[in-house]
Amino acid sequence: MSDPFLVVAVFTVFAAMFGLVSVLMPKIVAPSNPGLEKQRTYECGVVVKGDPWGESKIQFYLFALVFVVLDVESLFLFPWGLVFRDAGLTGFIEVLVFLAILLLGWAFAWRVRAMEWE
């Protein structure tokens, strides 16, 4: 197997087979007992009331989006903390610029009241 294309082809076939087997095996092996109770939406033990496709406030999504952005961006500070001494002045200035951009985004979210819960 010295031909690299043959190796890629073999791995592609195995990956496709693994995907197909992973999808089809539960359909074949798993028991199927659909019923009204099993098909009902489960929401943390609370009985669902109303239409599941009803409207919800956009503020929930804005709050979640701001949280995710700030959370993910703050994760970029951990690797920088590990190489703080080796990064030098250039690395320090880059992190200050990064934090300034992050602070501007946070200030914008605060200004448009994306983080207020009504």
Buried (B, 14 or more C-beta within 10 A) or exposed (E): EEEEEEEEEEEEEEEEEEEEEEEEEEEEEEEEEEEEEEEEEEEEEEEEEEEEEEEEEEBEEBBEEBEEBBEEBEEEEEEBEEEEEEBEEEBEEEBEEBEEEBEEBBEEBEEEEBBEEE
